[in-house]
Amino acid sequence: TDGTRLHAVLSTIADPGTCLSLRVPARRSFAIDDWVANGSITEPMAVFLRALMASRVAFLVSGGTGSGKTTLLAGLLGLIPAEQRLLIVEDSRELAPDHPHCVRLECRAPNSEGAGAITMTDLVRQALRMRPDRLVLGEVRGGELCDLLTALNTGHEGGCGTVHANSVRDVPARLEALAALGGLGREACHAQVAAALRVVVQVARLPDGRRSVTELGVVRRAARGHVVIESAVHCPDGRALQSGPAFDELVELIGASVGGETA
């Protein structure tokens, strides 16, 4: 019930014997201040992240497996004012934000007869009837992306989630593939993403073992209306911030005060 996940490979397949893997979730949420205190991100990067959450623009946290996507998203959700209602939809419970007003919906696997399954798509559709202030998808991994984009395009501000991608530039292709699973064509996917999402936060596990925010990107429409993610702030070593081509656009999106504090 604490969200621990077990994976087992029996000895008939695994050599030298049965292999068990446990994924144990963090027992507490790590606030953005904790990320700064342990050297994972700098204070200037934290200023951007706080402004992002205050602005209520829709965003995704992107990264590889084990990069800290869920941990960072939980910390970001902790910045949301207590009076706002968070509705969190997950395949299995992982997000543990330090926030007093969370409603959680969790998927259910089918029974032995293949009936009774409750999918992410089912839950996203139900969530929209519950008037959330913020709709959160723990991880976007399938056709539920279509429902999320629809929600973000119909007045649900500040929605967010995580997605597997190795860089901000890889996110459009990843979203295109996920949208196809939900029956959304390429052109429609790009149009929906361009209208719904504004920012991508890239996290990575650095060579020294730190998990850090390495880039902030802004969603733009390029040739033929296709979406690209343009770098706004780049921080490859987790320390020195470098401005990118979309820096001014990011500042305009999330608050001009950021520019004066970090430029």
Secondary structure as the mmCIF struct_conf table of DSSP 4:
data_model
#
loop_
_struct_conf.conf_type_id
_struct_conf.id
_struct_conf.beg_label_comp_id
_struct_conf.beg_label_asym_id
_struct_conf.beg_label_seq_id
_struct_conf.end_label_comp_id
_struct_conf.end_label_asym_id
_struct_conf.end_label_seq_id
STRN STRN1 ARG A 5 VAL A 9
TURN_TY1_P TURN_TY1_P1 SER A 11 ILE A 13
BEND BEND1 ALA A 14 GLY A 17
STRN STRN2 CYS A 19 ARG A 23
HELX_LH_PP_P HELX_LH_PP_P1 VAL A 24 ALA A 26
BEND BEND2 ARG A 27 ARG A 28
HELX_RH_AL_P HELX_RH_AL_P1 ILE A 32 ALA A 37
TURN_TY1_P TURN_TY1_P2 ASN A 38 GLY A 39
BEND BEND3 SER A 40 ILE A 41
HELX_RH_AL_P HELX_RH_AL_P2 GLU A 43 SER A 55
TURN_TY1_P TURN_TY1_P3 ARG A 56 ARG A 56
STRN STRN3 PHE A 59 GLY A 63
TURN_TY1_P TURN_TY1_P4 THR A 65 GLY A 66
BEND BEND4 SER A 67 GLY A 68
HELX_RH_AL_P HELX_RH_AL_P3 LYS A 69 LEU A 77
TURN_TY1_P TURN_TY1_P5 GLY A 78 LEU A 79
BEND BEND5 ILE A 80 ILE A 80
TURN_TY1_P TURN_TY1_P6 ALA A 82 GLU A 83
BEND BEND6 GLN A 84 GLN A 84
HELX_LH_PP_P HELX_LH_PP_P2 ARG A 85 ARG A 85
STRN STRN4 LEU A 86 GLU A 90
BEND BEND7 ASP A 91 SER A 92
BEND BEND8 ASP A 98 ASP A 98
BEND BEND9 PRO A 100 PRO A 100
STRN STRN5 CYS A 102 GLU A 106
STRN STRN6 ARG A 108 ARG A 108
TURN_TY1_P TURN_TY1_P7 SER A 112 GLU A 113
BEND BEND10 GLY A 114 GLY A 114
STRN STRN7 ILE A 118 ILE A 118
HELX_RH_AL_P HELX_RH_AL_P4 MET A 120 ALA A 127
HELX_RH_3T_P HELX_RH_3T_P1 LEU A 128 MET A 130
BEND BEND11 ASP A 133 ASP A 133
STRN STRN8 ARG A 134 LEU A 137
BEND BEND12 GLY A 138 GLY A 138
BEND BEND13 GLY A 142 GLY A 142
TURN_TY1_P TURN_TY1_P8 GLY A 143 GLY A 143
HELX_RH_AL_P HELX_RH_AL_P5 GLU A 144 LEU A 152
TURN_TY1_P TURN_TY1_P9 ASN A 153 GLY A 155
TURN_TY1_P TURN_TY1_P10 GLU A 157 GLY A 158
STRN STRN9 CYS A 160 HIS A 164
BEND BEND14 ASN A 166 SER A 167
HELX_RH_3T_P HELX_RH_3T_P2 VAL A 168 ASP A 170
HELX_RH_AL_P HELX_RH_AL_P6 VAL A 171 LEU A 181
TURN_TY1_P TURN_TY1_P11 GLY A 182 GLY A 183
HELX_RH_AL_P HELX_RH_AL_P7 ARG A 186 ALA A 196
STRN STRN10 VAL A 199 ARG A 205
TURN_TY1_P TURN_TY1_P12 PRO A 207 ASP A 208
BEND BEND15 GLY A 209 GLY A 209
STRN STRN11 ARG A 211 ARG A 221
HELX_RH_3T_P HELX_RH_3T_P3 ALA A 223 GLY A 225
STRN STRN12 VAL A 227 HIS A 234
TURN_TY1_P TURN_TY1_P13 PRO A 236 ASP A 237
BEND BEND16 GLY A 238 ALA A 240
STRN STRN13 GLN A 242 SER A 243
TURN_TY1_P TURN_TY1_P14 PRO A 245 ALA A 246
HELX_RH_AL_P HELX_RH_AL_P8 PHE A 247 ILE A 254
TURN_TY1_P TURN_TY1_P15 ALA A 256 ALA A 256
HELX_RH_AL_P HELX_RH_AL_P9 SER A 257 THR A 262
#
